[in-house]
Amino acid sequence: MAKVHVKTGDTVMVISGKDRGASGKVLAVSPDEGKVIVEGRNMVTKHVKPRRQGEQGGIVKAESAVYACKVMPVCPKCGKATRVGHTVKDGKKVRVCKKCGAEF
């Protein structure tokens, strides 16, 4: 099982690909695949079949997974895309911004 540097709920910035420079919230993380789903980014069109009687089918836009190495967490204090550092505070391991040193 691989470790991913972002968690669900983090605000991240896409650093490569068609959505480069755009940021969004992480909706889901898949450490086994090394992928994340970012809100409103890497949109794809899906053809959905109606499953129940009376349900509408059609073409739906949905977020697709993107490799975790292509996103960087955004520091809540300085607002910049940054790498994640770790320090021990009160016996707990906390994540810190490599640029300004703020916890997140």
CYANA upper distance limits for C-alpha pairs under 8 A (distance plus 0.5 A):
  1 MET  CA     31 PRO  CA      7.14
  1 MET  CA     32 ASP  CA      5.98
  2 ALA  CA     31 PRO  CA      6.10
  2 ALA  CA     32 ASP  CA      6.49
  2 ALA  CA     34 GLY  CA      7.36
  3 LYS  CA     31 PRO  CA      6.53
  3 LYS  CA     34 GLY  CA      8.31
  4 VAL  CA     31 PRO  CA      6.37
  4 VAL  CA     34 GLY  CA      7.09
  4 VAL  CA     68 ALA  CA      7.35
  5 HIS  CA     68 ALA  CA      8.21
  5 HIS  CA     84 VAL  CA      7.67
  6 VAL  CA     10 ASP  CA      7.12
  6 VAL  CA     29 VAL  CA      8.35
  6 VAL  CA     68 ALA  CA      8.13
  6 VAL  CA     72 MET  CA      8.35
  6 VAL  CA     73 PRO  CA      7.20
  7 LYS  CA     26 VAL  CA      7.61
  7 LYS  CA     29 VAL  CA      7.25
  8 THR  CA     25 LYS  CA      8.40
  8 THR  CA     26 VAL  CA      5.62
  8 THR  CA     27 LEU  CA      6.18
  8 THR  CA     28 ALA  CA      6.07
  8 THR  CA     29 VAL  CA      6.75
  9 GLY  CA     25 LYS  CA      6.35
  9 GLY  CA     26 VAL  CA      5.65
  9 GLY  CA     27 LEU  CA      6.86
 10 ASP  CA     25 LYS  CA      6.20
 10 ASP  CA     26 VAL  CA      6.01
 10 ASP  CA     73 PRO  CA      7.23
 10 ASP  CA     74 VAL  CA      8.34
 11 THR  CA     23 SER  CA      7.41
 11 THR  CA     24 GLY  CA      6.05
 11 THR  CA     25 LYS  CA      4.97
 11 THR  CA     26 VAL  CA      6.83
 11 THR  CA     73 PRO  CA      6.44
 11 THR  CA     74 VAL  CA      6.16
 12 VAL  CA     23 SER  CA      5.92
 12 VAL  CA     24 GLY  CA      6.14
 12 VAL  CA     25 LYS  CA      6.69
 12 VAL  CA     26 VAL  CA      7.45
 12 VAL  CA     38 VAL  CA      8.36
 12 VAL  CA     71 VAL  CA      6.60
 12 VAL  CA     72 MET  CA      5.82
 12 VAL  CA     73 PRO  CA      4.71
 12 VAL  CA     74 VAL  CA      5.70
 12 VAL  CA     81 ALA  CA      7.82
 13 MET  CA     20 ARG  CA      8.25
 13 MET  CA     21 GLY  CA      6.67
 13 MET  CA     22 ALA  CA      6.16
 13 MET  CA     23 SER  CA      4.59
 13 MET  CA     24 GLY  CA      7.11
 13 MET  CA     71 VAL  CA      6.00
 13 MET  CA     72 MET  CA      5.78
 13 MET  CA     73 PRO  CA      6.76
 13 MET  CA     74 VAL  CA      6.92
 13 MET  CA     81 ALA  CA      6.83
 14 VAL  CA     19 ASP  CA      6.80
 14 VAL  CA     20 ARG  CA      5.54
 14 VAL  CA     21 GLY  CA      6.05
 14 VAL  CA     22 ALA  CA      6.16
 14 VAL  CA     23 SER  CA      6.58
 14 VAL  CA     70 LYS  CA      6.46
 14 VAL  CA     71 VAL  CA      4.99
 14 VAL  CA     72 MET  CA      7.04
 15 ILE  CA     19 ASP  CA      8.49
 15 ILE  CA     20 ARG  CA      5.56
 15 ILE  CA     21 GLY  CA      6.44
 15 ILE  CA     70 LYS  CA      5.99
 15 ILE  CA     71 VAL  CA      6.08
 15 ILE  CA     72 MET  CA      7.38
 16 SER  CA     20 ARG  CA      5.30
 16 SER  CA     21 GLY  CA      8.21
 16 SER  CA     70 LYS  CA      6.26
 16 SER  CA     71 VAL  CA      8.27
 17 GLY  CA     70 LYS  CA      8.44
 18 LYS  CA     42 ASN  CA      8.28
 19 ASP  CA     41 ARG  CA      7.12
 19 ASP  CA     42 ASN  CA      7.29
 22 ALA  CA     41 ARG  CA      8.30
 23 SER  CA     41 ARG  CA      8.46
 24 GLY  CA     38 VAL  CA      6.32
 24 GLY  CA     39 GLU  CA      5.89
 24 GLY  CA     40 GLY  CA      7.28
 24 GLY  CA     41 ARG  CA      7.66
 25 LYS  CA     38 VAL  CA      6.07
 25 LYS  CA     39 GLU  CA      5.79
 26 VAL  CA     36 VAL  CA      7.32
 26 VAL  CA     37 ILE  CA      6.36
 26 VAL  CA     38 VAL  CA      5.03
 26 VAL  CA     39 GLU  CA      6.68
 27 LEU  CA     36 VAL  CA      8.09
 27 LEU  CA     37 ILE  CA      6.04
 27 LEU  CA     38 VAL  CA      6.23
 27 LEU  CA     39 GLU  CA      6.66
 28 ALA  CA     36 VAL  CA      6.23
 28 ALA  CA     37 ILE  CA      5.72
 28 ALA  CA     38 VAL  CA      7.97
 29 VAL  CA     34 GLY  CA      8.37
 29 VAL  CA     35 LYS  CA      6.71
 29 VAL  CA     36 VAL  CA      4.99
 29 VAL  CA     37 ILE  CA      7.04
 30 SER  CA     34 GLY  CA      6.32
 30 SER  CA     35 LYS  CA      5.75
 30 SER  CA     36 VAL  CA      6.50
 31 PRO  CA     35 LYS  CA      7.03
 34 GLY  CA     67 TYR  CA      6.50
 34 GLY  CA     68 ALA  CA      6.23
 34 GLY  CA     69 CYS  CA      8.44
 35 LYS  CA     65 ALA  CA      6.38
 35 LYS  CA     66 VAL  CA      5.88
 35 LYS  CA     67 TYR  CA      4.79
 35 LYS  CA     68 ALA  CA      5.36
 36 VAL  CA     65 ALA  CA      5.85
 36 VAL  CA     66 VAL  CA      5.98
 36 VAL  CA     67 TYR  CA      6.72
 36 VAL  CA     68 ALA  CA      6.14
 37 ILE  CA     41 ARG  CA      8.42
 37 ILE  CA     63 GLU  CA      7.12
 37 ILE  CA     64 SER  CA      6.67
 37 ILE  CA     65 ALA  CA      5.10
 37 ILE  CA     66 VAL  CA      6.70
 38 VAL  CA     42 ASN  CA      8.14
 38 VAL  CA     63 GLU  CA      7.52
 38 VAL  CA     64 SER  CA      8.48
 38 VAL  CA     65 ALA  CA      7.92
 38 VAL  CA     66 VAL  CA      8.21
 39 GLU  CA     63 GLU  CA      7.25
 40 GLY  CA     63 GLU  CA      6.78
 41 ARG  CA     63 GLU  CA      6.64
 41 ARG  CA     64 SER  CA      8.18
 42 ASN  CA     63 GLU  CA      6.18
 42 ASN  CA     64 SER  CA      6.05
 42 ASN  CA     65 ALA  CA      7.77
 42 ASN  CA     66 VAL  CA      7.62
 43 MET  CA     61 LYS  CA      6.84
 43 MET  CA     62 ALA  CA      5.94
 43 MET  CA     63 GLU  CA      5.06
 43 MET  CA     64 SER  CA      6.48
 44 VAL  CA     61 LYS  CA      6.10
 44 VAL  CA     62 ALA  CA      6.01
 44 VAL  CA     63 GLU  CA      6.74
 44 VAL  CA     64 SER  CA      6.87
 45 THR  CA     59 ILE  CA      6.86
 45 THR  CA     60 VAL  CA      6.05
 45 THR  CA     61 LYS  CA      5.01
 45 THR  CA     62 ALA  CA      6.83
 46 LYS  CA     59 ILE  CA      6.07
 46 LYS  CA     60 VAL  CA      5.66
 46 LYS  CA     61 LYS  CA      6.66
 46 LYS  CA     62 ALA  CA      7.51
 47 HIS  CA     57 GLY  CA      8.28
 47 HIS  CA     58 GLY  CA      6.27
 47 HIS  CA     59 ILE  CA      5.09
 47 HIS  CA     60 VAL  CA      6.85
 48 VAL  CA     57 GLY  CA      5.82
 48 VAL  CA     58 GLY  CA      5.81
 48 VAL  CA     59 ILE  CA      6.55
 48 VAL  CA     60 VAL  CA      7.31
 49 LYS  CA     56 GLN  CA      8.38
 49 LYS  CA     57 GLY  CA      5.33
 49 LYS  CA     58 GLY  CA      7.16
 50 PRO  CA     54 GLY  CA      8.40
 50 PRO  CA     55 GLU  CA      5.83
 50 PRO  CA     56 GLN  CA      6.04
 50 PRO  CA     57 GLY  CA      4.98
 50 PRO  CA     58 GLY  CA      8.45
 51 ARG  CA     55 GLU  CA      7.17
 66 VAL  CA     70 LYS  CA      7.71
 67 TYR  CA     71 VAL  CA      7.99
 72 MET  CA     81 ALA  CA      6.18
 72 MET  CA     82 THR  CA      6.65
 72 MET  CA     83 ARG  CA      7.21
 73 PRO  CA     81 ALA  CA      6.09
 73 PRO  CA     82 THR  CA      6.37
 73 PRO  CA     83 ARG  CA      7.41
 73 PRO  CA     84 VAL  CA      8.06
 74 VAL  CA     79 GLY  CA      6.36
 74 VAL  CA     80 LYS  CA      5.81
 74 VAL  CA     81 ALA  CA      4.78
 74 VAL  CA     82 THR  CA      6.50
 75 CYS  CA     79 GLY  CA      5.51
 75 CYS  CA     80 LYS  CA      6.12
 75 CYS  CA     81 ALA  CA      6.88
 75 CYS  CA     82 THR  CA      7.07
 75 CYS  CA     97 CYS  CA      6.71
 75 CYS  CA    102 ALA  CA      8.16
 75 CYS  CA    104 PHE  CA      7.63
 76 PRO  CA    104 PHE  CA      7.63
 77 LYS  CA    100 CYS  CA      8.46
 77 LYS  CA    102 ALA  CA      7.13
 78 CYS  CA    100 CYS  CA      7.35
 82 THR  CA     97 CYS  CA      6.85
 82 THR  CA     98 LYS  CA      6.78
 82 THR  CA     99 LYS  CA      7.07
 83 ARG  CA     97 CYS  CA      7.06
 83 ARG  CA     98 LYS  CA      6.20
 83 ARG  CA     99 LYS  CA      8.44
 84 VAL  CA     95 ARG  CA      6.74
 84 VAL  CA     96 VAL  CA      6.36
 84 VAL  CA     97 CYS  CA      6.07
 84 VAL  CA     98 LYS  CA      6.52
 85 GLY  CA     95 ARG  CA      6.16
 85 GLY  CA     96 VAL  CA      5.45
 85 GLY  CA     97 CYS  CA      6.60
 85 GLY  CA     98 LYS  CA      6.27
 86 HIS  CA     93 LYS  CA      6.98
 86 HIS  CA     94 VAL  CA      6.11
 86 HIS  CA     95 ARG  CA      5.19
 86 HIS  CA     96 VAL  CA      6.20
 87 THR  CA     93 LYS  CA      6.18
 87 THR  CA     94 VAL  CA      6.04
 87 THR  CA     95 ARG  CA      7.17
 87 THR  CA     96 VAL  CA      7.56
 88 VAL  CA     92 LYS  CA      5.84
 88 VAL  CA     93 LYS  CA      4.94
 88 VAL  CA     94 VAL  CA      6.57
 89 LYS  CA     93 LYS  CA      6.84
 89 LYS  CA     94 VAL  CA      7.23
 94 VAL  CA    103 GLU  CA      7.41
 94 VAL  CA    104 PHE  CA      8.07
 95 ARG  CA    103 GLU  CA      6.31
 95 ARG  CA    104 PHE  CA      6.20
 96 VAL  CA    101 GLY  CA      6.06
 96 VAL  CA    102 ALA  CA      5.93
 96 VAL  CA    103 GLU  CA      4.87
 96 VAL  CA    104 PHE  CA      6.39
 97 CYS  CA    101 GLY  CA      5.23
 97 CYS  CA    102 ALA  CA      5.82
 97 CYS  CA    103 GLU  CA      6.89
 97 CYS  CA    104 PHE  CA      7.81
